[in-house]
Each structure stands twice: as C-alpha cells, then as structure tokens.
Amino acid sequence: MKPAPLTSQRDRILGGLWGSLVGDALGVPVEFQSRAERMSTPPSGQRQLTVV
C-alpha cells in the first residue's frame, strides 16, 4: 500500500470549505422539518435542481 500523498494547507482548507458547502446544500430539503416529520416521510432521490 502506498502512503497517502501530502496535501498542502490550501488544499485542506478548500476541501473543508467544499465539504461544508455541499453538506449544507444537501440538508436544505429537511432543514426545518422535525425529526418526526423526517421519520414519517424520509427524503429519497433528487427532488429538484434549481440553478441560481
């Protein structure tokens, strides 16, 4: 097994920012639902793609 390549601090920061942005965007459909609502009708698949 090869050792993982070293990444620059810039790449690590950008990776963290991208992860936060994508995670936040994926949570939008259920952001204001209660746990009970999410359990009764769990999200499945892509519902809508809106380009801003």
Residue pairs with C-beta under 8 A, 6 or more apart in sequence:
7 15
29 43
29 47
30 38
30 43
